[in-house]
Every structure is written in C-alpha cells, then in structure tokens.
Amino acid sequence: MIRPASEIEYPPSQALCKKARMIARMSALSENTDNLMSVIAQRLGSEEPKYAAEIEAMTEEQSRLIDNMRRIIRS
C-alpha cells in the first residue's frame, strides 16, 4: 500500500509501528477466518443443505466485524 507523503514518518513512532502490526494481524485473522468459514461451509453444506443460510449469515457477520475492526485501527 502506497502512503501519501503526509502520512510517512521516519523514523516511525511507536504508535505507528503498533498500528502497522495491528493491521498485519487483522489481515492474517481475516485470511484465517475466511479459510475456516470455507471449511465449515464445505463440511456442513455437504452434510446438511439446511445449514446454508446459517453459514451465509455467519460469513456476513464475520466480514462486518472484521471491517469494523479495520475502521477502528485506521482511525
């Protein structure tokens, strides 16, 4: 991600380093939860088609929560 010159600090402050680490953790969490939801959807979906709506709702809620956390980190 390319940042505008107004957002670049050198050397970076501790707060900026913590923010960057938090963003990296959020990205990893998002990727891992996406993989987990995919496995859950495949296993439950193949066993019981009635769970499809619940799986979809869980996936949407998970995405909403992660988006909210990203907004909090970036503000």
TORSE-928462 format. One record per residue: x, y, z of N, C-alpha, C, O, CB in turn; residue in three letters. Coordinates in nm, 2 decimals, always signed. Glycine has a CB too. Layout:
BEGIN
@npx: X	npy: Y	npz: Z	capx: X	capy: Y	capz: Z	cpx: X	cpy: Y	cpz: Z	opx: X	opy: Y	opz: Z	cbpx: X	cbpy: Y	cbpz: Z	type: ALA
...
This chain:
BEGIN
@npx: +0.08	npy: -0.12	npz: +0.00	capx: +0.00	capy: +0.00	capz: +0.00	cpx: +0.09	cpy: +0.12	cpz: +0.00	opx: +0.18	opy: +0.14	opz: +0.08	cbpx: -0.10	cbpy: +0.00	cbpz: +0.12	type: MET
@npx: +0.06	npy: +0.21	npz: -0.09	capx: +0.14	capy: +0.34	capz: -0.10	cpx: +0.08	cpy: +0.44	cpz: -0.02	opx: -0.04	opy: +0.47	opz: -0.03	cbpx: +0.16	cbpy: +0.38	cbpz: -0.25	type: ILE
@npx: +0.15	npy: +0.51	npz: +0.07	capx: +0.10	capy: +0.61	capz: +0.16	cpx: +0.14	cpy: +0.75	cpz: +0.10	opx: +0.25	opy: +0.76	opz: +0.05	cbpx: +0.15	cbpy: +0.59	cbpz: +0.30	type: ARG
@npx: +0.06	npy: +0.85	npz: +0.12	capx: +0.09	capy: +0.98	capz: +0.08	cpx: +0.21	cpy: +1.04	cpz: +0.17	opx: +0.22	opy: +0.99	opz: +0.28	cbpx: -0.03	cbpy: +1.08	cbpz: +0.09	type: PRO
@npx: +0.28	npy: +1.13	npz: +0.12	capx: +0.40	capy: +1.18	capz: +0.20	cpx: +0.36	cpy: +1.24	cpz: +0.33	opx: +0.44	opy: +1.24	opz: +0.43	cbpx: +0.47	cbpy: +1.29	cbpz: +0.11	type: ALA
@npx: +0.23	npy: +1.29	npz: +0.34	capx: +0.19	capy: +1.35	capz: +0.47	cpx: +0.17	cpy: +1.24	cpz: +0.58	opx: +0.17	opy: +1.28	opz: +0.70	cbpx: +0.06	cbpy: +1.42	cbpz: +0.45	type: SER
@npx: +0.16	npy: +1.11	npz: +0.54	capx: +0.15	capy: +1.01	capz: +0.64	cpx: +0.27	cpy: +0.93	cpz: +0.67	opx: +0.27	opy: +0.84	opz: +0.76	cbpx: +0.04	cbpy: +0.91	cbpz: +0.59	type: GLU
@npx: +0.38	npy: +0.97	npz: +0.61	capx: +0.51	capy: +0.89	capz: +0.63	cpx: +0.59	cpy: +0.96	cpz: +0.74	opx: +0.62	opy: +1.08	opz: +0.74	cbpx: +0.59	cbpy: +0.89	cbpz: +0.50	type: ILE
@npx: +0.63	npy: +0.88	npz: +0.84	capx: +0.71	capy: +0.93	capz: +0.95	cpx: +0.84	cpy: +0.85	cpz: +0.94	opx: +0.84	opy: +0.73	opz: +0.92	cbpx: +0.64	cbpy: +0.91	cbpz: +1.09	type: GLU
@npx: +0.95	npy: +0.92	npz: +0.96	capx: +1.08	capy: +0.85	capz: +0.97	cpx: +1.16	cpy: +0.91	cpz: +1.07	opx: +1.18	opy: +1.04	opz: +1.06	cbpx: +1.16	cbpy: +0.85	cbpz: +0.83	type: TYR
@npx: +1.21	npy: +0.85	npz: +1.17	capx: +1.18	capy: +0.71	capz: +1.20	cpx: +1.04	cpy: +0.70	cpz: +1.25	opx: +0.98	opy: +0.79	opz: +1.30	cbpx: +1.28	cbpy: +0.65	cbpz: +1.30	type: PRO
@npx: +0.97	npy: +0.58	npz: +1.22	capx: +0.83	capy: +0.57	capz: +1.26	cpx: +0.82	cpy: +0.57	cpz: +1.42	opx: +0.90	opy: +0.52	opz: +1.49	cbpx: +0.78	cbpy: +0.43	cbpz: +1.21	type: PRO
@npx: +0.71	npy: +0.63	npz: +1.46	capx: +0.68	capy: +0.64	capz: +1.60	cpx: +0.64	cpy: +0.50	cpz: +1.65	opx: +0.60	opy: +0.41	opz: +1.57	cbpx: +0.58	cbpy: +0.74	cbpz: +1.64	type: SER
@npx: +0.64	npy: +0.48	npz: +1.79	capx: +0.59	capy: +0.36	capz: +1.84	cpx: +0.45	cpy: +0.33	cpz: +1.81	opx: +0.40	opy: +0.22	opz: +1.78	cbpx: +0.61	cbpy: +0.35	cbpz: +2.00	type: GLN
@npx: +0.37	npy: +0.44	npz: +1.81	capx: +0.22	capy: +0.43	capz: +1.78	cpx: +0.20	cpy: +0.38	cpz: +1.64	opx: +0.12	opy: +0.30	opz: +1.61	cbpx: +0.15	cbpy: +0.56	cbpz: +1.80	type: ALA
@npx: +0.28	npy: +0.43	npz: +1.55	capx: +0.27	capy: +0.39	capz: +1.41	cpx: +0.31	cpy: +0.25	cpz: +1.39	opx: +0.25	opy: +0.18	opz: +1.31	cbpx: +0.36	cbpy: +0.48	cbpz: +1.32	type: LEU
@npx: +0.42	npy: +0.21	npz: +1.46	capx: +0.46	capy: +0.07	capz: +1.45	cpx: +0.35	cpy: -0.03	cpz: +1.50	opx: +0.33	opy: -0.13	opz: +1.45	cbpx: +0.59	cbpy: +0.05	cbpz: +1.53	type: CYS
@npx: +0.29	npy: +0.01	npz: +1.62	capx: +0.18	capy: -0.07	capz: +1.67	cpx: +0.07	cpy: -0.08	cpz: +1.58	opx: +0.00	opy: -0.18	opz: +1.57	cbpx: +0.14	cbpy: -0.01	cbpz: +1.81	type: LYS
@npx: +0.03	npy: +0.03	npz: +1.52	capx: -0.08	capy: +0.04	capz: +1.42	cpx: -0.05	cpy: -0.06	cpz: +1.30	opx: -0.14	opy: -0.13	opz: +1.26	cbpx: -0.10	cbpy: +0.18	cbpz: +1.37	type: LYS
@npx: +0.07	npy: -0.05	npz: +1.25	capx: +0.11	capy: -0.14	capz: +1.14	cpx: +0.10	cpy: -0.29	cpz: +1.18	opx: +0.06	opy: -0.37	opz: +1.10	cbpx: +0.25	cbpy: -0.10	cbpz: +1.09	type: ALA
@npx: +0.15	npy: -0.32	npz: +1.30	capx: +0.14	capy: -0.46	capz: +1.35	cpx: -0.01	cpy: -0.50	cpz: +1.36	opx: -0.04	opy: -0.62	opz: +1.33	cbpx: +0.22	cbpy: -0.47	cbpz: +1.48	type: ARG
@npx: -0.09	npy: -0.41	npz: +1.41	capx: -0.23	capy: -0.45	capz: +1.43	cpx: -0.30	cpy: -0.47	cpz: +1.29	opx: -0.38	opy: -0.56	opz: +1.28	cbpx: -0.31	cbpy: -0.33	cbpz: +1.50	type: MET
@npx: -0.26	npy: -0.39	npz: +1.19	capx: -0.32	capy: -0.41	capz: +1.06	cpx: -0.27	cpy: -0.54	cpz: +1.00	opx: -0.35	opy: -0.61	opz: +0.94	cbpx: -0.28	cbpy: -0.29	cbpz: +0.97	type: ILE
@npx: -0.15	npy: -0.58	npz: +1.02	capx: -0.10	capy: -0.70	capz: +0.97	cpx: -0.17	cpy: -0.82	cpz: +1.04	opx: -0.20	opy: -0.92	opz: +0.98	cbpx: +0.06	cbpy: -0.71	cbpz: +1.00	type: ALA
@npx: -0.19	npy: -0.81	npz: +1.17	capx: -0.26	capy: -0.91	capz: +1.25	cpx: -0.41	cpy: -0.92	cpz: +1.20	opx: -0.46	opy: -1.04	opz: +1.18	cbpx: -0.27	cbpy: -0.88	cbpz: +1.40	type: ARG
@npx: -0.47	npy: -0.81	npz: +1.17	capx: -0.61	capy: -0.81	capz: +1.12	cpx: -0.61	cpy: -0.88	cpz: +0.98	opx: -0.71	opy: -0.96	opz: +0.95	cbpx: -0.66	cbpy: -0.67	cbpz: +1.11	type: MET
@npx: -0.52	npy: -0.86	npz: +0.90	capx: -0.51	capy: -0.92	capz: +0.77	cpx: -0.50	cpy: -1.07	cpz: +0.78	opx: -0.56	opy: -1.15	opz: +0.71	cbpx: -0.40	cbpy: -0.86	cbpz: +0.68	type: SER
@npx: -0.41	npy: -1.11	npz: +0.87	capx: -0.39	capy: -1.26	capz: +0.89	cpx: -0.51	cpy: -1.32	cpz: +0.95	opx: -0.55	opy: -1.43	opz: +0.91	cbpx: -0.27	cbpy: -1.28	cbpz: +0.99	type: ALA
@npx: -0.58	npy: -1.25	npz: +1.05	capx: -0.70	capy: -1.30	capz: +1.11	cpx: -0.81	cpy: -1.32	cpz: +1.00	opx: -0.88	opy: -1.41	opz: +1.00	cbpx: -0.75	cbpy: -1.21	cbpz: +1.22	type: LEU
@npx: -0.82	npy: -1.22	npz: +0.92	capx: -0.92	capy: -1.22	capz: +0.81	cpx: -0.90	cpy: -1.34	cpz: +0.72	opx: -0.99	opy: -1.41	opz: +0.68	cbpx: -0.92	cbpy: -1.09	cbpz: +0.73	type: SER
@npx: -0.78	npy: -1.36	npz: +0.68	capx: -0.74	capy: -1.47	capz: +0.59	cpx: -0.77	cpy: -1.61	cpz: +0.66	opx: -0.83	opy: -1.70	opz: +0.60	cbpx: -0.60	cbpy: -1.47	cbpz: +0.55	type: GLU
@npx: -0.73	npy: -1.62	npz: +0.79	capx: -0.76	capy: -1.74	capz: +0.86	cpx: -0.90	cpy: -1.77	cpz: +0.88	opx: -0.95	opy: -1.88	opz: +0.87	cbpx: -0.68	cbpy: -1.74	cbpz: +0.99	type: ASN
@npx: -0.98	npy: -1.67	npz: +0.91	capx: -1.12	capy: -1.69	capz: +0.94	cpx: -1.19	cpy: -1.72	cpz: +0.80	opx: -1.29	opy: -1.80	opz: +0.80	cbpx: -1.18	cbpy: -1.57	cbpz: +1.00	type: THR
@npx: -1.15	npy: -1.66	npz: +0.70	capx: -1.21	capy: -1.69	capz: +0.57	cpx: -1.18	cpy: -1.84	cpz: +0.53	opx: -1.27	opy: -1.91	opz: +0.49	cbpx: -1.15	cbpy: -1.61	cbpz: +0.45	type: ASP
@npx: -1.06	npy: -1.89	npz: +0.56	capx: -1.03	capy: -2.03	capz: +0.54	cpx: -1.12	cpy: -2.12	cpz: +0.63	opx: -1.17	opy: -2.22	opz: +0.58	cbpx: -0.88	cbpy: -2.06	cbpz: +0.56	type: ASN
@npx: -1.13	npy: -2.08	npz: +0.75	capx: -1.21	capy: -2.16	capz: +0.85	cpx: -1.36	cpy: -2.16	cpz: +0.80	opx: -1.42	opy: -2.27	opz: +0.80	cbpx: -1.20	cbpy: -2.10	cbpz: +0.99	type: LEU
@npx: -1.41	npy: -2.05	npz: +0.76	capx: -1.55	capy: -2.05	capz: +0.72	cpx: -1.57	cpy: -2.13	cpz: +0.59	opx: -1.68	opy: -2.19	opz: +0.57	cbpx: -1.60	cbpy: -1.90	cbpz: +0.69	type: MET
@npx: -1.47	npy: -2.13	npz: +0.51	capx: -1.48	capy: -2.21	capz: +0.39	cpx: -1.49	cpy: -2.36	cpz: +0.42	opx: -1.57	opy: -2.44	opz: +0.36	cbpx: -1.36	cbpy: -2.19	cbpz: +0.30	type: SER
@npx: -1.40	npy: -2.41	npz: +0.52	capx: -1.41	capy: -2.55	capz: +0.56	cpx: -1.54	cpy: -2.58	cpz: +0.62	opx: -1.60	opy: -2.69	opz: +0.59	cbpx: -1.29	cbpy: -2.57	cbpz: +0.66	type: VAL
@npx: -1.59	npy: -2.49	npz: +0.71	capx: -1.72	capy: -2.52	capz: +0.78	cpx: -1.83	cpy: -2.53	cpz: +0.67	opx: -1.91	opy: -2.61	opz: +0.68	cbpx: -1.75	cbpy: -2.40	cbpz: +0.88	type: ILE
@npx: -1.83	npy: -2.44	npz: +0.58	capx: -1.93	capy: -2.44	capz: +0.47	cpx: -1.93	cpy: -2.56	cpz: +0.39	opx: -2.03	opy: -2.62	opz: +0.36	cbpx: -1.91	cbpy: -2.31	cbpz: +0.38	type: ALA
@npx: -1.81	npy: -2.61	npz: +0.36	capx: -1.80	capy: -2.73	capz: +0.28	cpx: -1.84	cpy: -2.85	cpz: +0.36	opx: -1.92	opy: -2.94	opz: +0.30	cbpx: -1.65	cbpy: -2.75	cbpz: +0.24	type: GLN
@npx: -1.80	npy: -2.86	npz: +0.48	capx: -1.84	capy: -2.98	capz: +0.56	cpx: -1.99	cpy: -2.98	cpz: +0.60	opx: -2.06	opy: -3.08	opz: +0.58	cbpx: -1.76	cbpy: -2.98	cbpz: +0.69	type: ARG
@npx: -2.04	npy: -2.87	npz: +0.65	capx: -2.18	capy: -2.86	capz: +0.68	cpx: -2.27	cpy: -2.86	cpz: +0.56	opx: -2.38	opy: -2.92	opz: +0.56	cbpx: -2.21	cbpy: -2.74	cbpz: +0.77	type: LEU
@npx: -2.23	npy: -2.79	npz: +0.46	capx: -2.30	capy: -2.78	capz: +0.33	cpx: -2.32	cpy: -2.92	cpz: +0.27	opx: -2.42	opy: -2.95	opz: +0.21	cbpx: -2.24	cbpy: -2.69	cbpz: +0.24	type: GLY
@npx: -2.22	npy: -3.00	npz: +0.27	capx: -2.22	capy: -3.13	capz: +0.21	cpx: -2.31	cpy: -3.23	cpz: +0.29	opx: -2.37	opy: -3.32	opz: +0.24	cbpx: -2.08	cbpy: -3.19	cbpz: +0.19	type: SER
@npx: -2.31	npy: -3.21	npz: +0.43	capx: -2.39	capy: -3.29	capz: +0.51	cpx: -2.54	cpy: -3.25	cpz: +0.52	opx: -2.63	opy: -3.33	opz: +0.51	cbpx: -2.33	cbpy: -3.30	cbpz: +0.65	type: GLU
@npx: -2.56	npy: -3.12	npz: +0.54	capx: -2.70	capy: -3.07	capz: +0.56	cpx: -2.72	cpy: -2.94	cpz: +0.49	opx: -2.67	opy: -2.84	opz: +0.53	cbpx: -2.72	cbpy: -3.05	cbpz: +0.71	type: GLU
@npx: -2.79	npy: -2.95	npz: +0.37	capx: -2.81	capy: -2.83	capz: +0.30	cpx: -2.89	cpy: -2.72	cpz: +0.37	opx: -2.89	opy: -2.60	opz: +0.34	cbpx: -2.89	cbpy: -2.86	cbpz: +0.17	type: PRO
@npx: -2.96	npy: -2.76	npz: +0.48	capx: -3.04	capy: -2.66	capz: +0.55	cpx: -2.96	cpy: -2.56	cpz: +0.63	opx: -3.01	opy: -2.46	opz: +0.67	cbpx: -3.13	cbpy: -2.74	cbpz: +0.65	type: LYS
@npx: -2.83	npy: -2.59	npz: +0.65	capx: -2.74	capy: -2.50	capz: +0.72	cpx: -2.68	cpy: -2.39	cpz: +0.63	opx: -2.61	opy: -2.30	opz: +0.68	cbpx: -2.63	cbpy: -2.58	cbpz: +0.78	type: TYR
@npx: -2.71	npy: -2.39	npz: +0.50	capx: -2.65	capy: -2.30	capz: +0.41	cpx: -2.69	cpy: -2.15	cpz: +0.45	opx: -2.60	opy: -2.07	opz: +0.44	cbpx: -2.71	cbpy: -2.33	cbpz: +0.27	type: ALA
@npx: -2.81	npy: -2.13	npz: +0.49	capx: -2.85	capy: -1.99	capz: +0.52	cpx: -2.77	cpy: -1.94	cpz: +0.65	opx: -2.73	opy: -1.83	opz: +0.66	cbpx: -3.00	cbpy: -1.98	cbpz: +0.55	type: ALA
@npx: -2.76	npy: -2.03	npz: +0.75	capx: -2.68	capy: -2.00	capz: +0.87	cpx: -2.54	cpy: -1.97	cpz: +0.84	opx: -2.48	opy: -1.88	opz: +0.90	cbpx: -2.70	cbpy: -2.11	cbpz: +0.97	type: GLU
@npx: -2.48	npy: -2.05	npz: +0.75	capx: -2.34	capy: -2.04	capz: +0.72	cpx: -2.32	cpy: -1.90	cpz: +0.65	opx: -2.22	opy: -1.83	opz: +0.67	cbpx: -2.29	cbpy: -2.15	cbpz: +0.62	type: ILE
@npx: -2.41	npy: -1.87	npz: +0.56	capx: -2.40	capy: -1.74	capz: +0.49	cpx: -2.42	cpy: -1.62	cpz: +0.59	opx: -2.34	opy: -1.53	opz: +0.57	cbpx: -2.52	cbpy: -1.73	cbpz: +0.38	type: GLU
@npx: -2.51	npy: -1.63	npz: +0.68	capx: -2.52	capy: -1.53	capz: +0.78	cpx: -2.40	cpy: -1.52	cpz: +0.87	opx: -2.35	opy: -1.40	opz: +0.90	cbpx: -2.64	cbpy: -1.56	cbpz: +0.87	type: ALA
@npx: -2.34	npy: -1.63	npz: +0.91	capx: -2.21	capy: -1.62	capz: +0.98	cpx: -2.10	cpy: -1.56	cpz: +0.91	opx: -2.02	opy: -1.48	opz: +0.96	cbpx: -2.17	cbpy: -1.76	cbpz: +1.03	type: MET
@npx: -2.09	npy: -1.59	npz: +0.78	capx: -1.99	capy: -1.53	capz: +0.69	cpx: -2.01	cpy: -1.38	cpz: +0.68	opx: -1.91	opy: -1.30	opz: +0.69	cbpx: -1.99	cbpy: -1.60	cbpz: +0.55	type: THR
@npx: -2.13	npy: -1.34	npz: +0.66	capx: -2.16	capy: -1.19	capz: +0.65	cpx: -2.13	cpy: -1.12	cpz: +0.78	opx: -2.07	opy: -1.01	opz: +0.78	cbpx: -2.30	cbpy: -1.17	cbpz: +0.61	type: GLU
@npx: -2.16	npy: -1.18	npz: +0.89	capx: -2.14	capy: -1.12	capz: +1.02	cpx: -1.99	cpy: -1.11	cpz: +1.05	opx: -1.94	opy: -1.01	opz: +1.10	cbpx: -2.21	cbpy: -1.20	cbpz: +1.14	type: GLU
@npx: -1.92	npy: -1.21	npz: +1.01	capx: -1.77	capy: -1.22	capz: +1.03	cpx: -1.71	cpy: -1.10	cpz: +0.94	opx: -1.62	opy: -1.03	opz: +0.99	cbpx: -1.71	cbpy: -1.35	cbpz: +0.99	type: GLN
@npx: -1.75	npy: -1.09	npz: +0.82	capx: -1.70	capy: -0.98	capz: +0.74	cpx: -1.73	cpy: -0.85	cpz: +0.79	opx: -1.64	opy: -0.76	opz: +0.79	cbpx: -1.75	cbpy: -1.00	cbpz: +0.59	type: SER
@npx: -1.85	npy: -0.83	npz: +0.85	capx: -1.89	capy: -0.70	capz: +0.90	cpx: -1.80	cpy: -0.67	cpz: +1.03	opx: -1.76	opy: -0.55	opz: +1.04	cbpx: -2.03	cbpy: -0.70	cbpz: +0.94	type: ARG
@npx: -1.78	npy: -0.76	npz: +1.11	capx: -1.69	capy: -0.74	capz: +1.23	cpx: -1.55	cpy: -0.71	cpz: +1.19	opx: -1.49	opy: -0.62	opz: +1.25	cbpx: -1.70	cbpy: -0.87	cbpz: +1.32	type: LEU
@npx: -1.49	npy: -0.78	npz: +1.10	capx: -1.36	capy: -0.75	capz: +1.05	cpx: -1.35	cpy: -0.61	cpz: +0.99	opx: -1.25	opy: -0.54	opz: +1.01	cbpx: -1.31	cbpy: -0.86	cbpz: +0.95	type: ILE
@npx: -1.45	npy: -0.57	npz: +0.91	capx: -1.45	capy: -0.44	capz: +0.85	cpx: -1.45	cpy: -0.33	cpz: +0.96	opx: -1.39	opy: -0.23	opz: +0.95	cbpx: -1.57	cbpy: -0.42	cbpz: +0.76	type: ASP
@npx: -1.53	npy: -0.36	npz: +1.06	capx: -1.54	capy: -0.26	capz: +1.17	cpx: -1.41	cpy: -0.25	cpz: +1.25	opx: -1.37	opy: -0.14	opz: +1.28	cbpx: -1.65	cbpy: -0.30	cbpz: +1.27	type: ASN
@npx: -1.34	npy: -0.36	npz: +1.27	capx: -1.21	capy: -0.36	capz: +1.33	cpx: -1.11	cpy: -0.28	cpz: +1.25	opx: -1.02	opy: -0.21	opz: +1.30	cbpx: -1.16	cbpy: -0.50	cbpz: +1.36	type: MET
@npx: -1.11	npy: -0.30	npz: +1.12	capx: -1.02	capy: -0.23	capz: +1.03	cpx: -1.05	cpy: -0.08	cpz: +1.04	opx: -0.95	opy: +0.00	opz: +1.04	cbpx: -1.04	cbpy: -0.28	cbpz: +0.88	type: ARG
@npx: -1.17	npy: -0.04	npz: +1.04	capx: -1.20	capy: +0.10	capz: +1.05	cpx: -1.15	cpy: +0.16	cpz: +1.18	opx: -1.10	opy: +0.27	opz: +1.18	cbpx: -1.35	cbpy: +0.13	cbpz: +1.04	type: ARG
@npx: -1.17	npy: +0.09	npz: +1.29	capx: -1.12	capy: +0.13	capz: +1.42	cpx: -0.97	cpy: +0.15	cpz: +1.42	opx: -0.91	opy: +0.25	opz: +1.47	cbpx: -1.16	cbpy: +0.04	cbpz: +1.53	type: ILE
@npx: -0.90	npy: +0.05	npz: +1.36	capx: -0.75	capy: +0.06	capz: +1.35	cpx: -0.70	cpy: +0.18	cpz: +1.27	opx: -0.61	opy: +0.25	opz: +1.31	cbpx: -0.69	cbpy: -0.07	cbpz: +1.29	type: ILE
@npx: -0.77	npy: +0.20	npz: +1.16	capx: -0.72	capy: +0.31	capz: +1.07	cpx: -0.76	cpy: +0.45	cpz: +1.11	opx: -0.70	opy: +0.55	opz: +1.06	cbpx: -0.78	cbpy: +0.29	cbpz: +0.93	type: ARG
@npx: -0.85	npy: +0.46	npz: +1.21	capx: -0.89	capy: +0.59	capz: +1.25	cpx: -0.80	cpy: +0.64	cpz: +1.36	opx: -0.82	opy: +0.76	opz: +1.41	cbpx: -1.03	cbpy: +0.59	cbpz: +1.30	type: SER
